[in-house]
Amino acid sequence: MNDLNRNLELEELREINKKLDVVSALLLRSISRETSALPLKEQIAILDGLGVRPVEIAAIVGKTQSHVSKELVGIRRSAKK
């Protein structure tokens, strides 16, 4: 595969990833509405449980990565108890 094709494929994958982020955010918000506004901490815990990385969670929930990481520390500490 030549470099041009590889670059095009990478760009297509980035676009697909962006669209999946949007779909994820919309689904999470629709779940929130159906369950009387799912708290942010629970949204983060769900996404973390699905294997979503903190940077991706931040983009989905509209918070900074440091905020998401802080929440994850609290969630994980609570889970250990």
PDB file with one MODEL, atoms N, CA, C and O in Angstrom:
MODEL        1
ATOM      1  N   MET A   1       0.847  -1.173   0.000  1.00  0.00           N
ATOM      2  CA  MET A   1       0.000   0.000   0.000  1.00  0.00           C
ATOM      3  C   MET A   1       0.894   1.237   0.000  1.00  0.00           C
ATOM      4  O   MET A   1       1.864   1.310   0.754  1.00  0.00           O
ATOM      5  N   ASN A   2       0.567   2.186  -0.831  1.00  0.00           N
ATOM      6  CA  ASN A   2       1.431   3.366  -0.872  1.00  0.00           C
ATOM      7  C   ASN A   2       1.024   4.372   0.198  1.00  0.00           C
ATOM      8  O   ASN A   2      -0.021   4.239   0.834  1.00  0.00           O
ATOM      9  N   ASP A   3       1.866   5.371   0.380  1.00  0.00           N
ATOM     10  CA  ASP A   3       1.652   6.361   1.438  1.00  0.00           C
ATOM     11  C   ASP A   3       0.361   7.144   1.255  1.00  0.00           C
ATOM     12  O   ASP A   3      -0.303   7.472   2.238  1.00  0.00           O
ATOM     13  N   LEU A   4      -0.008   7.449   0.014  1.00  0.00           N
ATOM     14  CA  LEU A   4      -1.228   8.210  -0.236  1.00  0.00           C
ATOM     15  C   LEU A   4      -2.452   7.426   0.209  1.00  0.00           C
ATOM     16  O   LEU A   4      -3.333   7.974   0.871  1.00  0.00           O
ATOM     17  N   ASN A   5      -2.513   6.164  -0.146  1.00  0.00           N
ATOM     18  CA  ASN A   5      -3.646   5.330   0.282  1.00  0.00           C
ATOM     19  C   ASN A   5      -3.691   5.177   1.794  1.00  0.00           C
ATOM     20  O   ASN A   5      -4.763   5.211   2.398  1.00  0.00           O
ATOM     21  N   ARG A   6      -2.529   5.010   2.398  1.00  0.00           N
ATOM     22  CA  ARG A   6      -2.454   4.860   3.853  1.00  0.00           C
ATOM     23  C   ARG A   6      -2.952   6.127   4.548  1.00  0.00           C
ATOM     24  O   ARG A   6      -3.696   6.056   5.526  1.00  0.00           O
ATOM     25  N   ASN A   7      -2.530   7.296   4.029  1.00  0.00           N
ATOM     26  CA  ASN A   7      -2.984   8.562   4.597  1.00  0.00           C
ATOM     27  C   ASN A   7      -4.486   8.741   4.448  1.00  0.00           C
ATOM     28  O   ASN A   7      -5.148   9.231   5.363  1.00  0.00           O
ATOM     29  N   LEU A   8      -5.024   8.351   3.307  1.00  0.00           N
ATOM     30  CA  LEU A   8      -6.468   8.450   3.096  1.00  0.00           C
ATOM     31  C   LEU A   8      -7.222   7.536   4.062  1.00  0.00           C
ATOM     32  O   LEU A   8      -8.249   7.922   4.622  1.00  0.00           O
ATOM     33  N   GLU A   9      -6.706   6.332   4.250  1.00  0.00           N
ATOM     34  CA  GLU A   9      -7.345   5.402   5.176  1.00  0.00           C
ATOM     35  C   GLU A   9      -7.301   5.928   6.606  1.00  0.00           C
ATOM     36  O   GLU A   9      -8.283   5.817   7.341  1.00  0.00           O
ATOM     37  N   LEU A  10      -6.179   6.494   6.998  1.00  0.00           N
ATOM     38  CA  LEU A  10      -6.077   7.057   8.341  1.00  0.00           C
ATOM     39  C   LEU A  10      -7.051   8.209   8.525  1.00  0.00           C
ATOM     40  O   LEU A  10      -7.681   8.323   9.576  1.00  0.00           O
ATOM     41  N   GLU A  11      -7.180   9.051   7.532  1.00  0.00           N
ATOM     42  CA  GLU A  11      -8.120  10.169   7.608  1.00  0.00           C
ATOM     43  C   GLU A  11      -9.557   9.664   7.694  1.00  0.00           C
ATOM     44  O   GLU A  11     -10.359  10.207   8.453  1.00  0.00           O
ATOM     45  N   GLU A  12      -9.885   8.634   6.925  1.00  0.00           N
ATOM     46  CA  GLU A  12     -11.226   8.041   6.990  1.00  0.00           C
ATOM     47  C   GLU A  12     -11.489   7.461   8.375  1.00  0.00           C
ATOM     48  O   GLU A  12     -12.587   7.611   8.912  1.00  0.00           O
ATOM     49  N   LEU A  13     -10.495   6.805   8.954  1.00  0.00           N
ATOM     50  CA  LEU A  13     -10.650   6.246  10.293  1.00  0.00           C
ATOM     51  C   LEU A  13     -10.861   7.343  11.334  1.00  0.00           C
ATOM     52  O   LEU A  13     -11.654   7.176  12.261  1.00  0.00           O
ATOM     53  N   ARG A  14     -10.160   8.458  11.185  1.00  0.00           N
ATOM     54  CA  ARG A  14     -10.354   9.587  12.103  1.00  0.00           C
ATOM     55  C   ARG A  14     -11.771  10.134  12.001  1.00  0.00           C
ATOM     56  O   ARG A  14     -12.394  10.451  13.014  1.00  0.00           O
ATOM     57  N   GLU A  15     -12.273  10.243  10.790  1.00  0.00           N
ATOM     58  CA  GLU A  15     -13.639  10.739  10.590  1.00  0.00           C
ATOM     59  C   GLU A  15     -14.662   9.776  11.199  1.00  0.00           C
ATOM     60  O   GLU A  15     -15.622  10.209  11.836  1.00  0.00           O
ATOM     61  N   ILE A  16     -14.459   8.499  11.006  1.00  0.00           N
ATOM     62  CA  ILE A  16     -15.350   7.499  11.602  1.00  0.00           C
ATOM     63  C   ILE A  16     -15.308   7.597  13.111  1.00  0.00           C
ATOM     64  O   ILE A  16     -16.345   7.513  13.770  1.00  0.00           O
ATOM     65  N   ASN A  17     -14.115   7.773  13.668  1.00  0.00           N
ATOM     66  CA  ASN A  17     -13.959   7.893  15.113  1.00  0.00           C
ATOM     67  C   ASN A  17     -14.711   9.110  15.646  1.00  0.00           C
ATOM     68  O   ASN A  17     -15.369   9.029  16.683  1.00  0.00           O
ATOM     69  N   LYS A  18     -14.617  10.234  14.941  1.00  0.00           N
ATOM     70  CA  LYS A  18     -15.351  11.438  15.353  1.00  0.00           C
ATOM     71  C   LYS A  18     -16.854  11.177  15.362  1.00  0.00           C
ATOM     72  O   LYS A  18     -17.561  11.579  16.287  1.00  0.00           O
ATOM     73  N   LYS A  19     -17.324  10.507  14.331  1.00  0.00           N
ATOM     74  CA  LYS A  19     -18.759  10.215  14.249  1.00  0.00           C
ATOM     75  C   LYS A  19     -19.191   9.262  15.356  1.00  0.00           C
ATOM     76  O   LYS A  19     -20.279   9.410  15.912  1.00  0.00           O
ATOM     77  N   LEU A  20     -18.361   8.302  15.676  1.00  0.00           N
ATOM     78  CA  LEU A  20     -18.678   7.387  16.769  1.00  0.00           C
ATOM     79  C   LEU A  20     -18.711   8.115  18.114  1.00  0.00           C
ATOM     80  O   LEU A  20     -19.532   7.794  18.973  1.00  0.00           O
ATOM     81  N   ASP A  21     -17.824   9.092  18.299  1.00  0.00           N
ATOM     82  CA  ASP A  21     -17.849   9.908  19.514  1.00  0.00           C
ATOM     83  C   ASP A  21     -19.177  10.644  19.632  1.00  0.00           C
ATOM     84  O   ASP A  21     -19.762  10.719  20.713  1.00  0.00           O
ATOM     85  N   VAL A  22     -19.642  11.181  18.520  1.00  0.00           N
ATOM     86  CA  VAL A  22     -20.921  11.897  18.527  1.00  0.00           C
ATOM     87  C   VAL A  22     -22.060  10.938  18.857  1.00  0.00           C
ATOM     88  O   VAL A  22     -22.929  11.261  19.667  1.00  0.00           O
ATOM     89  N   VAL A  23     -22.059   9.774  18.242  1.00  0.00           N
ATOM     90  CA  VAL A  23     -23.101   8.779  18.512  1.00  0.00           C
ATOM     91  C   VAL A  23     -23.063   8.363  19.976  1.00  0.00           C
ATOM     92  O   VAL A  23     -24.109   8.246  20.615  1.00  0.00           O
ATOM     93  N   SER A  24     -21.875   8.139  20.507  1.00  0.00           N
ATOM     94  CA  SER A  24     -21.733   7.757  21.911  1.00  0.00           C
ATOM     95  C   SER A  24     -22.311   8.829  22.825  1.00  0.00           C
ATOM     96  O   SER A  24     -23.042   8.529  23.769  1.00  0.00           O
ATOM     97  N   ALA A  25     -21.977  10.075  22.537  1.00  0.00           N
ATOM     98  CA  ALA A  25     -22.479  11.178  23.359  1.00  0.00           C
ATOM     99  C   ALA A  25     -23.999  11.270  23.287  1.00  0.00           C
ATOM    100  O   ALA A  25     -24.663  11.472  24.304  1.00  0.00           O
ATOM    101  N   LEU A  26     -24.538  11.123  22.099  1.00  0.00           N
ATOM    102  CA  LEU A  26     -25.995  11.186  21.943  1.00  0.00           C
ATOM    103  C   LEU A  26     -26.693  10.034  22.665  1.00  0.00           C
ATOM    104  O   LEU A  26     -27.728  10.235  23.300  1.00  0.00           O
ATOM    105  N   LEU A  27     -26.140   8.853  22.570  1.00  0.00           N
ATOM    106  CA  LEU A  27     -26.722   7.702  23.265  1.00  0.00           C
ATOM    107  C   LEU A  27     -26.673   7.883  24.778  1.00  0.00           C
ATOM    108  O   LEU A  27     -27.639   7.585  25.480  1.00  0.00           O
ATOM    109  N   LEU A  28     -25.555   8.368  25.267  1.00  0.00           N
ATOM    110  CA  LEU A  28     -25.416   8.579  26.700  1.00  0.00           C
ATOM    111  C   LEU A  28     -26.414   9.623  27.180  1.00  0.00           C
ATOM    112  O   LEU A  28     -27.002   9.478  28.252  1.00  0.00           O
ATOM    113  N   ARG A  29     -26.604  10.663  26.399  1.00  0.00           N
ATOM    114  CA  ARG A  29     -27.569  11.701  26.777  1.00  0.00           C
ATOM    115  C   ARG A  29     -28.993  11.174  26.719  1.00  0.00           C
ATOM    116  O   ARG A  29     -29.819  11.545  27.553  1.00  0.00           O
ATOM    117  N   SER A  30     -29.296  10.319  25.755  1.00  0.00           N
ATOM    118  CA  SER A  30     -30.652   9.771  25.681  1.00  0.00           C
ATOM    119  C   SER A  30     -30.908   8.837  26.854  1.00  0.00           C
ATOM    120  O   SER A  30     -32.018   8.804  27.385  1.00  0.00           O
ATOM    121  N   ILE A  31     -29.901   8.081  27.263  1.00  0.00           N
ATOM    122  CA  ILE A  31     -30.036   7.228  28.450  1.00  0.00           C
ATOM    123  C   ILE A  31     -30.271   8.111  29.672  1.00  0.00           C
ATOM    124  O   ILE A  31     -31.099   7.801  30.528  1.00  0.00           O
ATOM    125  N   SER A  32     -29.534   9.209  29.737  1.00  0.00           N
ATOM    126  CA  SER A  32     -29.672  10.120  30.865  1.00  0.00           C
ATOM    127  C   SER A  32     -31.087  10.657  30.972  1.00  0.00           C
ATOM    128  O   SER A  32     -31.633  10.752  32.071  1.00  0.00           O
ATOM    129  N   ARG A  33     -31.673  11.001  29.868  1.00  0.00           N
ATOM    130  CA  ARG A  33     -33.040  11.536  29.875  1.00  0.00           C
ATOM    131  C   ARG A  33     -34.041  10.483  30.329  1.00  0.00           C
ATOM    132  O   ARG A  33     -34.983  10.785  31.063  1.00  0.00           O
ATOM    133  N   GLU A  34     -33.832   9.253  29.890  1.00  0.00           N
ATOM    134  CA  GLU A  34     -34.753   8.183  30.238  1.00  0.00           C
ATOM    135  C   GLU A  34     -34.634   7.772  31.705  1.00  0.00           C
ATOM    136  O   GLU A  34     -35.585   7.234  32.272  1.00  0.00           O
ATOM    137  N   THR A  35     -33.511   8.012  32.310  1.00  0.00           N
ATOM    138  CA  THR A  35     -33.294   7.592  33.695  1.00  0.00           C
ATOM    139  C   THR A  35     -33.183   8.784  34.632  1.00  0.00           C
ATOM    140  O   THR A  35     -32.443   8.739  35.615  1.00  0.00           O
ATOM    141  N   SER A  36     -33.905   9.834  34.336  1.00  0.00           N
ATOM    142  CA  SER A  36     -33.903  11.043  35.168  1.00  0.00           C
ATOM    143  C   SER A  36     -32.505  11.612  35.346  1.00  0.00           C
ATOM    144  O   SER A  36     -32.016  11.745  36.468  1.00  0.00           O
ATOM    145  N   ALA A  37     -31.889  11.935  34.269  1.00  0.00           N
ATOM    146  CA  ALA A  37     -30.563  12.575  34.249  1.00  0.00           C
ATOM    147  C   ALA A  37     -29.517  11.793  35.025  1.00  0.00           C
ATOM    148  O   ALA A  37     -29.249  12.069  36.194  1.00  0.00           O
ATOM    149  N   LEU A  38     -28.952  10.843  34.369  1.00  0.00           N
ATOM    150  CA  LEU A  38     -27.869  10.037  34.925  1.00  0.00           C
ATOM    151  C   LEU A  38     -26.734  10.965  35.335  1.00  0.00           C
ATOM    152  O   LEU A  38     -26.252  11.739  34.508  1.00  0.00           O
ATOM    153  N   PRO A  39     -26.296  10.909  36.581  1.00  0.00           N
ATOM    154  CA  PRO A  39     -25.215  11.795  37.033  1.00  0.00           C
ATOM    155  C   PRO A  39     -23.933  11.591  36.225  1.00  0.00           C
ATOM    156  O   PRO A  39     -23.666  10.502  35.717  1.00  0.00           O
ATOM    157  N   LEU A  40     -23.158  12.652  36.122  1.00  0.00           N
ATOM    158  CA  LEU A  40     -21.916  12.619  35.355  1.00  0.00           C
ATOM    159  C   LEU A  40     -21.001  11.497  35.831  1.00  0.00           C
ATOM    160  O   LEU A  40     -20.388  10.803  35.021  1.00  0.00           O
ATOM    161  N   LYS A  41     -20.913  11.322  37.139  1.00  0.00           N
ATOM    162  CA  LYS A  41     -20.046  10.276  37.692  1.00  0.00           C
ATOM    163  C   LYS A  41     -20.468   8.901  37.171  1.00  0.00           C
ATOM    164  O   LYS A  41     -19.617   8.071  36.852  1.00  0.00           O
ATOM    165  N   GLU A  42     -21.766   8.663  37.086  1.00  0.00           N
ATOM    166  CA  GLU A  42     -22.256   7.378  36.579  1.00  0.00           C
ATOM    167  C   GLU A  42     -21.992   7.237  35.081  1.00  0.00           C
ATOM    168  O   GLU A  42     -21.663   6.151  34.604  1.00  0.00           O
ATOM    169  N   GLN A  43     -22.136   8.340  34.340  1.00  0.00           N
ATOM    170  CA  GLN A  43     -21.828   8.307  32.916  1.00  0.00           C
ATOM    171  C   GLN A  43     -20.365   7.925  32.708  1.00  0.00           C
ATOM    172  O   GLN A  43     -20.042   7.094  31.859  1.00  0.00           O
ATOM    173  N   ILE A  44     -19.496   8.540  33.488  1.00  0.00           N
ATOM    174  CA  ILE A  44     -18.062   8.257  33.389  1.00  0.00           C
ATOM    175  C   ILE A  44     -17.784   6.805  33.763  1.00  0.00           C
ATOM    176  O   ILE A  44     -16.993   6.133  33.101  1.00  0.00           O
ATOM    177  N   ALA A  45     -18.427   6.322  34.815  1.00  0.00           N
ATOM    178  CA  ALA A  45     -18.224   4.935  35.249  1.00  0.00           C
ATOM    179  C   ALA A  45     -18.678   3.953  34.174  1.00  0.00           C
ATOM    180  O   ALA A  45     -18.011   2.947  33.933  1.00  0.00           O
ATOM    181  N   ILE A  46     -19.801   4.234  33.529  1.00  0.00           N
ATOM    182  CA  ILE A  46     -20.306   3.355  32.464  1.00  0.00           C
ATOM    183  C   ILE A  46     -19.315   3.303  31.311  1.00  0.00           C
ATOM    184  O   ILE A  46     -18.954   2.225  30.837  1.00  0.00           O
ATOM    185  N   LEU A  47     -18.877   4.476  30.864  1.00  0.00           N
ATOM    186  CA  LEU A  47     -17.939   4.515  29.742  1.00  0.00           C
ATOM    187  C   LEU A  47     -16.617   3.846  30.093  1.00  0.00           C
ATOM    188  O   LEU A  47     -16.035   3.146  29.264  1.00  0.00           O
ATOM    189  N   ASP A  48     -16.139   4.058  31.323  1.00  0.00           N
ATOM    190  CA  ASP A  48     -14.909   3.407  31.764  1.00  0.00           C
ATOM    191  C   ASP A  48     -15.088   1.895  31.770  1.00  0.00           C
ATOM    192  O   ASP A  48     -14.202   1.152  31.348  1.00  0.00           O
ATOM    193  N   GLY A  49     -16.226   1.454  32.246  1.00  0.00           N
ATOM    194  CA  GLY A  49     -16.517   0.026  32.271  1.00  0.00           C
ATOM    195  C   GLY A  49     -16.576  -0.599  30.886  1.00  0.00           C
ATOM    196  O   GLY A  49     -16.351  -1.798  30.725  1.00  0.00           O
ATOM    197  N   LEU A  50     -16.882   0.225  29.884  1.00  0.00           N
ATOM    198  CA  LEU A  50     -16.915  -0.252  28.505  1.00  0.00           C
ATOM    199  C   LEU A  50     -15.548  -0.200  27.836  1.00  0.00           C
ATOM    200  O   LEU A  50     -15.398  -0.552  26.666  1.00  0.00           O
ATOM    201  N   GLY A  51     -14.543   0.252  28.607  1.00  0.00           N
ATOM    202  CA  GLY A  51     -13.184   0.278  28.078  1.00  0.00           C
ATOM    203  C   GLY A  51     -12.828   1.548  27.322  1.00  0.00           C
ATOM    204  O   GLY A  51     -11.843   1.576  26.583  1.00  0.00           O
ATOM    205  N   VAL A  52     -13.620   2.599  27.499  1.00  0.00           N
ATOM    206  CA  VAL A  52     -13.334   3.863  26.835  1.00  0.00           C
ATOM    207  C   VAL A  52     -12.237   4.586  27.615  1.00  0.00           C
ATOM    208  O   VAL A  52     -12.285   4.652  28.844  1.00  0.00           O
ATOM    209  N   ARG A  53     -11.261   5.122  26.911  1.00  0.00           N
ATOM    210  CA  ARG A  53     -10.136   5.806  27.553  1.00  0.00           C
ATOM    211  C   ARG A  53     -10.574   7.153  28.119  1.00  0.00           C
ATOM    212  O   ARG A  53     -11.511   7.759  27.601  1.00  0.00           O
ATOM    213  N   PRO A  54      -9.915   7.632  29.171  1.00  0.00           N
ATOM    214  CA  PRO A  54     -10.295   8.914  29.780  1.00  0.00           C
ATOM    215  C   PRO A  54     -10.362  10.086  28.794  1.00  0.00           C
ATOM    216  O   PRO A  54     -11.259  10.923  28.888  1.00  0.00           O
ATOM    217  N   VAL A  55      -9.435  10.146  27.867  1.00  0.00           N
ATOM    218  CA  VAL A  55      -9.450  11.247  26.896  1.00  0.00           C
ATOM    219  C   VAL A  55     -10.706  11.167  26.025  1.00  0.00           C
ATOM    220  O   VAL A  55     -11.279  12.193  25.659  1.00  0.00           O
ATOM    221  N   GLU A  56     -11.126   9.958  25.698  1.00  0.00           N
ATOM    222  CA  GLU A  56     -12.331   9.779  24.899  1.00  0.00           C
ATOM    223  C   GLU A  56     -13.580  10.069  25.724  1.00  0.00           C
ATOM    224  O   GLU A  56     -14.540  10.656  25.225  1.00  0.00           O
ATOM    225  N   ILE A  57     -13.562   9.654  26.991  1.00  0.00           N
ATOM    226  CA  ILE A  57     -14.689   9.945  27.884  1.00  0.00           C
ATOM    227  C   ILE A  57     -14.872  11.450  28.003  1.00  0.00           C
ATOM    228  O   ILE A  57     -15.995  11.952  27.955  1.00  0.00           O
ATOM    229  N   ALA A  58     -13.764  12.166  28.157  1.00  0.00           N
ATOM    230  CA  ALA A  58     -13.820  13.622  28.281  1.00  0.00           C
ATOM    231  C   ALA A  58     -14.501  14.249  27.070  1.00  0.00           C
ATOM    232  O   ALA A  58     -15.329  15.148  27.214  1.00  0.00           O
ATOM    233  N   ALA A  59     -14.155  13.780  25.891  1.00  0.00           N
ATOM    234  CA  ALA A  59     -14.764  14.316  24.673  1.00  0.00           C
ATOM    235  C   ALA A  59     -16.256  13.996  24.622  1.00  0.00           C
ATOM    236  O   ALA A  59     -17.052  14.820  24.173  1.00  0.00           O
ATOM    237  N   ILE A  60     -16.630  12.822  25.073  1.00  0.00           N
ATOM    238  CA  ILE A  60     -18.036  12.406  25.027  1.00  0.00           C
ATOM    239  C   ILE A  60     -18.884  13.195  26.013  1.00  0.00           C
ATOM    240  O   ILE A  60     -19.969  13.658  25.663  1.00  0.00           O
ATOM    241  N   VAL A  61     -18.406  13.354  27.235  1.00  0.00           N
ATOM    242  CA  VAL A  61     -19.216  14.023  28.270  1.00  0.00           C
ATOM    243  C   VAL A  61     -19.008  15.532  28.309  1.00  0.00           C
ATOM    244  O   VAL A  61     -19.698  16.234  29.048  1.00  0.00           O
ATOM    245  N   GLY A  62     -18.063  16.034  27.522  1.00  0.00           N
ATOM    246  CA  GLY A  62     -17.847  17.473  27.458  1.00  0.00           C
ATOM    247  C   GLY A  62     -17.116  18.067  28.649  1.00  0.00           C
ATOM    248  O   GLY A  62     -17.360  19.212  29.030  1.00  0.00           O
ATOM    249  N   LYS A  63     -16.229  17.294  29.229  1.00  0.00           N
ATOM    250  CA  LYS A  63     -15.397  17.759  30.341  1.00  0.00           C
ATOM    251  C   LYS A  63     -13.934  17.607  29.968  1.00  0.00           C
ATOM    252  O   LYS A  63     -13.601  17.007  28.946  1.00  0.00           O
ATOM    253  N   THR A  64     -13.056  18.161  30.812  1.00  0.00           N
ATOM    254  CA  THR A  64     -11.628  18.012  30.536  1.00  0.00           C
ATOM    255  C   THR A  64     -11.161  16.614  30.924  1.00  0.00           C
ATOM    256  O   THR A  64     -11.801  15.922  31.717  1.00  0.00           O
ATOM    257  N   GLN A  65     -10.043  16.220  30.353  1.00  0.00           N
ATOM    258  CA  GLN A  65      -9.488  14.916  30.689  1.00  0.00           C
ATOM    259  C   GLN A  65      -9.094  14.862  32.161  1.00  0.00           C
ATOM    260  O   GLN A  65      -9.244  13.822  32.803  1.00  0.00           O
ATOM    261  N   SER A  66      -8.594  15.964  32.699  1.00  0.00           N
ATOM    262  CA  SER A  66      -8.196  15.958  34.109  1.00  0.00           C
ATOM    263  C   SER A  66      -9.423  15.798  35.010  1.00  0.00           C
ATOM    264  O   SER A  66      -9.340  15.139  36.046  1.00  0.00           O
ATOM    265  N   HIS A  67     -10.558  16.388  34.633  1.00  0.00           N
ATOM    266  CA  HIS A  67     -11.775  16.226  35.417  1.00  0.00           C
ATOM    267  C   HIS A  67     -12.230  14.757  35.401  1.00  0.00           C
ATOM    268  O   HIS A  67     -12.594  14.193  36.433  1.00  0.00           O
ATOM    269  N   VAL A  68     -12.199  14.167  34.224  1.00  0.00           N
ATOM    270  CA  VAL A  68     -12.599  12.762  34.089  1.00  0.00           C
ATOM    271  C   VAL A  68     -11.651  11.874  34.888  1.00  0.00           C
ATOM    272  O   VAL A  68     -12.100  10.955  35.573  1.00  0.00           O
ATOM    273  N   SER A  69     -10.356  12.134  34.810  1.00  0.00           N
ATOM    274  CA  SER A  69      -9.383  11.320  35.552  1.00  0.00           C
ATOM    275  C   SER A  69      -9.618  11.424  37.052  1.00  0.00           C
ATOM    276  O   SER A  69      -9.522  10.428  37.769  1.00  0.00           O
ATOM    277  N   LYS A  70      -9.924  12.626  37.527  1.00  0.00           N
ATOM    278  CA  LYS A  70     -10.213  12.821  38.949  1.00  0.00           C
ATOM    279  C   LYS A  70     -11.449  12.022  39.361  1.00  0.00           C
ATOM    280  O   LYS A  70     -11.458  11.381  40.412  1.00  0.00           O
ATOM    281  N   GLU A  71     -12.481  12.063  38.539  1.00  0.00           N
ATOM    282  CA  GLU A  71     -13.689  11.291  38.829  1.00  0.00           C
ATOM    283  C   GLU A  71     -13.389   9.790  38.849  1.00  0.00           C
ATOM    284  O   GLU A  71     -13.897   9.062  39.701  1.00  0.00           O
ATOM    285  N   LEU A  72     -12.569   9.339  37.916  1.00  0.00           N
ATOM    286  CA  LEU A  72     -12.231   7.918  37.853  1.00  0.00           C
ATOM    287  C   LEU A  72     -11.482   7.459  39.094  1.00  0.00           C
ATOM    288  O   LEU A  72     -11.689   6.342  39.568  1.00  0.00           O
ATOM    289  N   VAL A  73     -10.610   8.316  39.625  1.00  0.00           N
ATOM    290  CA  VAL A  73      -9.903   7.970  40.864  1.00  0.00           C
ATOM    291  C   VAL A  73     -10.919   7.744  41.976  1.00  0.00           C
ATOM    292  O   VAL A  73     -10.831   6.759  42.708  1.00  0.00           O
ATOM    293  N   GLY A  74     -11.877   8.648  42.105  1.00  0.00           N
ATOM    294  CA  GLY A  74     -12.918   8.508  43.130  1.00  0.00           C
ATOM    295  C   GLY A  74     -13.773   7.269  42.928  1.00  0.00           C
ATOM    296  O   GLY A  74     -14.112   6.570  43.883  1.00  0.00           O
ATOM    297  N   ILE A  75     -14.116   7.007  41.680  1.00  0.00           N
ATOM    298  CA  ILE A  75     -14.931   5.824  41.358  1.00  0.00           C
ATOM    299  C   ILE A  75     -14.176   4.553  41.716  1.00  0.00           C
ATOM    300  O   ILE A  75     -14.742   3.638  42.313  1.00  0.00           O
ATOM    301  N   ARG A  76     -12.927   4.498  41.360  1.00  0.00           N
ATOM    302  CA  ARG A  76     -12.134   3.298  41.626  1.00  0.00           C
ATOM    303  C   ARG A  76     -11.864   3.117  43.115  1.00  0.00           C
ATOM    304  O   ARG A  76     -11.834   1.989  43.607  1.00  0.00           O
ATOM    305  N   ARG A  77     -11.669   4.207  43.825  1.00  0.00           N
ATOM    306  CA  ARG A  77     -11.495   4.101  45.293  1.00  0.00           C
ATOM    307  C   ARG A  77     -12.764   3.572  45.936  1.00  0.00           C
ATOM    308  O   ARG A  77     -12.708   2.722  46.825  1.00  0.00           O
ATOM    309  N   SER A  78     -13.905   4.071  45.491  1.00  0.00           N
ATOM    310  CA  SER A  78     -15.186   3.613  46.034  1.00  0.00           C
ATOM    311  C   SER A  78     -15.421   2.136  45.740  1.00  0.00           C
ATOM    312  O   SER A  78     -15.992   1.413  46.557  1.00  0.00           O
ATOM    313  N   ALA A  79     -14.982   1.703  44.583  1.00  0.00           N
ATOM    314  CA  ALA A  79     -15.179   0.301  44.193  1.00  0.00           C
ATOM    315  C   ALA A  79     -14.342  -0.640  45.036  1.00  0.00           C
ATOM    316  O   ALA A  79     -14.729  -1.789  45.248  1.00  0.00           O
ATOM    317  N   LYS A  80     -13.194  -0.168  45.525  1.00  0.00           N
ATOM    318  CA  LYS A  80     -12.313  -1.009  46.353  1.00  0.00           C
ATOM    319  C   LYS A  80     -12.872  -1.240  47.741  1.00  0.00           C
ATOM    320  O   LYS A  80     -12.545  -2.233  48.390  1.00  0.00           O
ATOM    321  N   LYS A  81     -13.717  -0.322  48.201  1.00  0.00           N
ATOM    322  CA  LYS A  81     -14.252  -0.410  49.568  1.00  0.00           C
ATOM    323  C   LYS A  81     -15.302  -1.473  49.691  1.00  0.00           C
ATOM    324  O   LYS A  81     -15.852  -1.675  50.773  1.00  0.00           O
TER     325      LYS A  81
ENDMDL
END
